[in-house]
Amino acid sequence: MVRSLLRPGGILFGDDWGFTDVKRSVVEFSEKIRLPFCTSGPDKWAIQKPDGTPFFVHSLVPGKPLEPSV
């Protein structure tokens, strides 16, 4: 459902990455929809729907790059 709601290049993101349940849910969802996720800092995460260009998500924290997690 989320894949159909996001436009190509659209980003689904959230916080609370530090919580075990959030980590588990993001990892499971990422695997289910077959898209990688990124994290930024101690609590931000993001999944970007491809738009035909290589996977990349801009930093959610100004000046701090995201690091691919999967």
N, C-alpha and C positions, 0 to 999 in steps of 0.2 A: 504494500500500500504506500509506504513512504517513497519508494522509488517512483511511483506514478505521480506523486504530489510534487516532487522536486523537479525543477527544470534542469536541463543539461547544465552542468557546472554549479548547480545549487549545492548548498552546504547545510547539513544537519549537524548541530553542535550542542554541547551542554557542559555542565560543570559537575562538581562533586566526584571527580575521577578518583579521589582518595578513598571513597567508600567501596568496599569489597563488592557489594551488590551492583553498584553502578558499573564497575570494571567488568564483572561477569556478564552483565546485560549488554554492554557495548560490544564486547568480544563476541558473544553469541550472535548478536544482531549483525555484526560485520561479517561473520562467517556465513550466516543465513543468506544475506543479500550479495555476498561475494564481492564486497568492496572493502578496501583497507581503511583503517582509521588512523588518525594522528592525535598526539597529545601535546599540550603546551603547558609548561609549568606544572605545579602540583595538582591542579584540579580541572583543567580544560581538556575537552576531547572534540573531535570533528570527523565527519565522514562527508566526502564530496562525491556527488554523482558525476561521472565522466561526461565530458562535452566533446570528446574527440582529441583532446590534447592530453599529454602525460599527466598523471595524477599529481596534484599539487594543491595545498590549502594554504592560504595566507595566514600569517600569525594572528592569533586571537589576542595576543598581548603585544602592543606596539613595540617594535624593536626586538622581539624575541621570536625566533623562527620555530616552527613546529617540527617535530621529529617523527618520521613514520614509525608506527608501532607494530604494524603487521605487514 
